[in-house]
């Protein structure tokens, strides 16, 4: 088991940084859980770029649910989140009926959530290209200060991968043939992997990215994948080195 590679070395003050990339149903979450289970001595924490977007999405939904009309909701969102009135009005128009009907709540389980969050994320980047990276960096700094090892599971764009490399993450790409991914999506979600999802930049932008430390086939038994990642983590952070709580 990979954990034996770190036995006698990890004392809770060390930490490693792992970033996983892959298309839908490539097994990122399962591999993340497997790595954490393989190294139980480490104090693991999860980091996602989508976490900050979802948090702002919950605040948008809460404002729509709380205010008496659309104009008041727009004003509340502008005051809380600092977006333009036009952007706030557009998101209110998109979500108003579903929120007011009680179909869309702050748990963000609704078909409108994905397009709404995509639009919201794009607005933020248009105004400030580093907006979401800055929020990820703030979250990472807090986790490192608390001596957590960190696994990043939603690295989808080149600038996200570049940022993770600069921060010292081990970058791993999980490759799975399309036919297998389609079967996994159908089994997991009861739905087909649609062509528009397949063509989206969040699925394809890292296909040819040259900065991965490892590219692994995750179409079968996960144990070889975990073993390869475990060996790479130990090689990156050998027993003789002591990691502190500053950025790598």
PyMOL commands that set and color helices and strands:
alter all, ss='L'
color gray80, all
select helices_A, chain A and resi 2-6+28-38+50-66+70-81+85-100+111-127+131-145+158-167+178-189+195-199+201-204+223-236
alter helices_A, ss='H'
color red, helices_A
select strands_A, chain A and resi 17-21+44-47+149-152+170-175+214-217
alter strands_A, ss='S'
color yellow, strands_A
deselect
rebuild
show_as cartoon
